[in-house]
Amino acid sequence: MMIDFVPDGNLYPFESRWFDSSVGRLHYIDEGTGPALLFCHGSPTWSFLYRHLVKGLRDRYRCIAVDYLGFGLSERPRNFGYTIAEHTTVLGELIDHLQLDGFIVMGQDWGGPIGLGAASARADRVGGIVLGNTVFWPIEPWANRAFSVIMSSRPAQRRILDRNLLVEQFLLGRSGPTLTAAEADHYRMVQPTRDARRGLAVMPREIRAARPLLDRLAEDVPALLGDKPTLAVWGMRDMVFRPKACLPRIRASFTDLEVVELPQARHFIQEEAPEQIMSAIAHRFS
């Protein structure tokens, strides 16, 4: 299943590119020249989340933003489980296809484990890391695990599939970023039907089910990537990945780390503080 939504060229002024992975057709954008910046989104977003950063940085960097299978404009293959481990494998295929070397990987939300999982398997080719409101270790807080249990229940799964709950309530609801009607529609229209949302529905239970991958990353990231130049850009009002719980672990994992606090930003930092993030990246990796 492919998505026939065409983004507004004023909001998303990028050329769509496609990669035939081992399990499905992946959509991505590849803009600009210079050191490669690989942008990895979380749930329930897509590469549209990074539009401000790509527009602002493509004069100095090669900006690559991917849509995972089941997200954005990418295919919804029926023989795919949409797990974090599977997304990580497919992202690695794209990195190898593009022959990226010395690349900087940025991950937010699930983009952290997915991006770091692919990067840790190619540590000798990684030039730097940017982390924004994410984790790479098992998600322990009871509230997050309770969310996983509730959102994996049959009634909640029906609401995710039938009513696009994750987009409508958690991204576009009152606690989400301030967006125009057209911007909001760009998040809605890439998840238009029940079948299109199957990948979304898997994500909540991955908070618990992805523990084997997160256990491995908790060891691999400090061991394989811990000496890479790293930037943490953190929305300090995030109720999902709270700074007091996450930043000490990140500080302990990287030896060459800069932390930039975004005082007013919550979870979707790319929407709420793009200028600060762009400035931090340009300063850190100039």
N, C-alpha and C positions, 0 to 999 in steps of 0.2 A: 504494500500500500504506500503510495506517494501522496504528498500534500500539494494541492494545486494553488495555494495562497501565494500571491505575488506581493512582496513587500513594497511599500511606498519608497520610491527612489529618493525622496527628500529626507526621509527618516533613516533609511538604510541604503546609502549610496555606494553599494559595493557590488562587485561581480560575483555571482554565484559560481562555485566550483564543486566538482563532484569526484568522489573516490569510491571505486567499487571494492569494498572490503570483502573479507572472506564470507561474510554473512549478510551483507546488505549495502545499499548505496548511501553513502555518507555525504551530507552537504557541509561545505565550509567556505570561508572567505580567506583571501590571501592578498593583503594590500600593503604596498610600500616596499622599501628596500632598507637594508641594514641588518643589524642583529635580529634574529627571529624571536618574536614574542608569541608564545602559544597560549591562547586564552581558553580556559576550560570552565564551562558554566555548571550550575547545579540544577536542582529541581525547584520549581517547574518551569525553568526559563530556557533560553536558547541563545545563539550567538548575538541576537538582537540586544541582549543585556550589555554587551561590550561595545555597542556602536559608538558611544562618545569617546571611549578610549582609543578605538581604532582610528576614528577621524582625527583625533588630536595627536596621535603618535606615529601615524604612517609616514610622516615626513622624515622620521629618524630611524624607524624600525620596520622590519617586515612583520606585519601583524596578521596572525593566523587565528581565526576563531572558528571553532567546530560546533556542529550540532550532533549530539549523540544519536544513535539509532533510536527512534521513538520520540525524538524531540525536534523542534524547529521544522526545517524543510526536509530532514532526512527520512529515509524509508522506514516503514514499520514492518519488518520481516516477521513472518509467522513462526519461523523456526529459531527464534531468538528469545532468551529468557529475560533480557533487560536488567540483569544484575550488575552490580558495581564491578565485579570481576570481569564480566563480559565486555562492559563498556571500556574498561582499562585495556583489555586485549585489542579491541578495535582501534582505540586511540594510538596504541603502539604501532599498529599496522600503518596508520596514517603518517606518523612520525618517520617511519622507515621509508614509506613511499615518497615523502617529500625530502628525504635524505637530510634531515635537520641535524646540524652539528653546532655546538656552542649555543643552543637555544635556551631561552628563559621561559619557564613554565609558570603561568599564573592560574591558581585554582581557588574558587570560592564555593562554599557549601559542598556538595558532593564532588565538585570539580577539584577539590583538594586531594582526596584519596584517588580519584581517577587519574588526575594529572601526575601526582607523585608516584602512583603505582607504575604508570608507563615510564616515567622519568627514572625511577630507581633501577629499572631493568636496563637502562641505557645511561647509567651515571657518568660514563666517560664522555658523553656527548652533551651533557647539561652544563650551561654557562651560568645559570642563576635561577632563583626561585622567588616567586611572589605569592604570599598567602594572604587571603582575605576572608575572615570569618568562616573558618573551616576547622577540621581536625584530621589527623592521620593515625588515630588510635581508637580503640573501642569506645563507643559513645555510652558512657555510664550513667549520667544524671537521670534520676527516676522520671523526671518530667518528659525527657526525650524518649525514653523507653515506653512510657505510658502512651505518648503520642503514637509511637509505632504500633502498639497493641490496638489502640482505638482505630487508627486509620487503616489497619489491616483487617478489621472486622467486616463482616458481610455488609451491614448497612452503610458503613463509611466507604467501602469499595464501590458500592452502587452509586454513591454520590460523586465519587471521583470520576467514575466512568460515564455516568448519565448527566451530571450537572457541572462537570469540570471544577470540582470543589477546590483542588489545590491551587488552581489559577485564580478562580473567582474570590476565594476567601483569604488565602494566605499570601498571595501576591498582589491582588487588586483590591483587597479589603481595607478596612480602616487602618490596620497596622502596617500596611505596605507602603511603598514609596508613592509620592505624588506624581501622577502621570496624566498626560492629555488623553482625551478619548481615543485619538488615533493611535497613540502609543499602547494604550491598554488593549486595543483591538489587535495589535501585532502579537500580543501574548495569547489572546483568545483564539485567533484564527489559525494558528498552527496546531491547535488541539481541537479540531472542529467536531469530531464525532466520538462515539464510544470506542470504536475500533482504534482510532488514532491515539487514544489515551491509555492504551494498555501499558506502555512503558512508564507513564506517570504512576499508575496504580501499584507498580512493583516497588517504587522508591521507599514508601514508609516502612515496609517490612524489612528492607535492607538495613535499616538502623540496627536491627538485631541479627539478621541473616548474614550480613557482610562481616561478621566478627572475625572469621579466619583471615580474611584479607587485611582487616585493620590490625589484627594481632601481628601479622607479618610486617606491615608498614611501620608499626610502632618500633620495631627493631631495625628494619632496613633503612628507613629515612635518616635517622641519626648516623648509622654506620656508613651508608653509601653516599648520602647527600649532605651530611651535617657540616661539611667544610665549604659548601658552595656559598657564594654571596647571596644573601637572603634578605628579603624585605617583607615585613608583615604590615599590612594596612588594615586597620581594625575599626569596624563600626562599634563604638563604645556603648551604644544603646541596644545592641542586639540581645534579644531574650533567648535566642537559640544557642548561639556559641558565645557565652558570656566571657568578657575579657578576663575577669579574675580567675576563671576556671581554665582558660585556654592559653593565655599569653605566657604564664610561667612555664608550661610544658614546651611551648615553642622556643622560649629563651634557652631552655636546658638542652634543646635538640640541635641548635645551630651555633657554630662558633663565630660566624661572620654575619651578624644579624643587625638590621636596623628595624625599629618599630615606629610606625607613624599612626598615631591615634586620630580617629575621625570622631570628634566629640558628639556631633549631632546625628551621625549615621546609625542606622539599625542594621538589618540583615543584608539588604540588597544594596551594597555599598556602591556598586557601579552606577546605579541610578541616582543615589543621594549625594555622592561626593566625587564625581568623575574628575573634576579639575585637580583636587588634592591628590587623587591616586595617580593621575598622569604626571604631576609634578614630582611625586615621590619616586616613580619609576624612572623618569628622566634623570633625576639627581643620583639615584642609586646605581644606575647602569649606563652612565654617560661615557 
